[in-house]
Amino acid sequence: MTIDMVRDALLWCFIINMGLLLWWFLFFMFAHDWIYRFHGKWFKLSVDRFDAIHYAGMTFFKICIFLFNIVPYFALRIVG
């Protein structure tokens, strides 16, 4: 496996993960009430707490994308 292959894999991982994050955000924005009712069957959460949990989850996912995909990608671009 060459550095170019790893770089390409990291780039594709970034694209796919950002697509998943965008899907999560759009689904959350346009189907908010349905998602809240669906999760409300199992968990007793207020709407504000539910929104905060999803916002924190999206933030954590975005940080992980940058930490595990973008930073190694640019490190390999610098090295190789």
Secondary structure, 3 states (H helix, E strand, C coil): CCHHHHHHHHHHHHHHHHHHHHHHHHHHHHCHHHHHHHHHCCCCCCHHHHHHHHHHHHHHHHHHHHHHHHHHHHHHHHHC
